[in-house]
Amino acid sequence: MLLFQTAYAQDRTITGKVIDDLSGSGLPGATVTVKGSSSLTGTTTGADGTYSVRLGPGATALVFSFIGYQNKEVAIGN
């Protein structure tokens, strides 16, 4: 029972928006994956570039990718 509660407490959801640095506009269809997760987890951004992804235990960073752009890895904080 204690292990289940610990694992549950580590689950959380992160939301955000993927934007183009130059124009500031949202990037629809960008891929957001969770690095270090115990399972393959990820999502794609909506029409305005927004996303919501659930983090599992062991998640260490989010990796953002979009065709024609360089991938970007961002560490997950507390």
N, C-alpha and C positions, 0 to 999 in steps of 0.2 A: 504494500500500500504506500509506503513512503517513497519508493521509486516512482510510482505513478504520479504522485503529487509533485515531485521534483521535476519530472519531465513536463508535466502540464504547466508548471510555473515558468518554464523556459520558453514556451510557445508564445509568440506575439506577432502582431501584424504591423508591417511598415507600409505607409502610403507615401506617394510623392509624384513628381512630374519630371519627365525627361525632356529637356529643352536643347535647342541648338544654341551654342554659345554666342554666335554672331547676331542672329536675328531675335533670339529669345522666344521663338515660337515652339510649341510642343511638337514632339516627334511621334506621330501615330505608328503603331506596329513595331516599336523598338522592343527588344527582348530583355527581360530582367530575370537573371537567374541567381540562386542562392548558392554561394560557395561554402563548402565545409558542412553542408547539411547532411543529415543521415540518409536523406532520400533526394532524388532529383526534383527540385522544386523551382518553379519559375512562373512567369506570366508574360504577357505582351501588353504594351500600353494601348490605351483607348484612343479615340479620334483626336483628343486634345493633349495627348502625351501623358496622361495620368495613369498610375498603376497602384495596385494593392497586392502585397505578397505576404503570405504567412511564413514565419521563420520557425524552424524546428530546432531541436537541440543540436549544438555544434556549429550553428551558422556563424560564419566569421566575416563575410563580406557579400556585397551585392555586385554582380557583374552586369554591366549595361552594354548592349551591342545593337548596332543599326547598320544597314548596308551603306557603304560609302564613308563610314565614320570609324575612327579608332575605338576599340573596346576600352571601357573604363571600369576599373575595380575600385569600390569604395568600402572601407572597413565599416562594420556595424558597431556602433557605440552602445553605451548603456541607455 
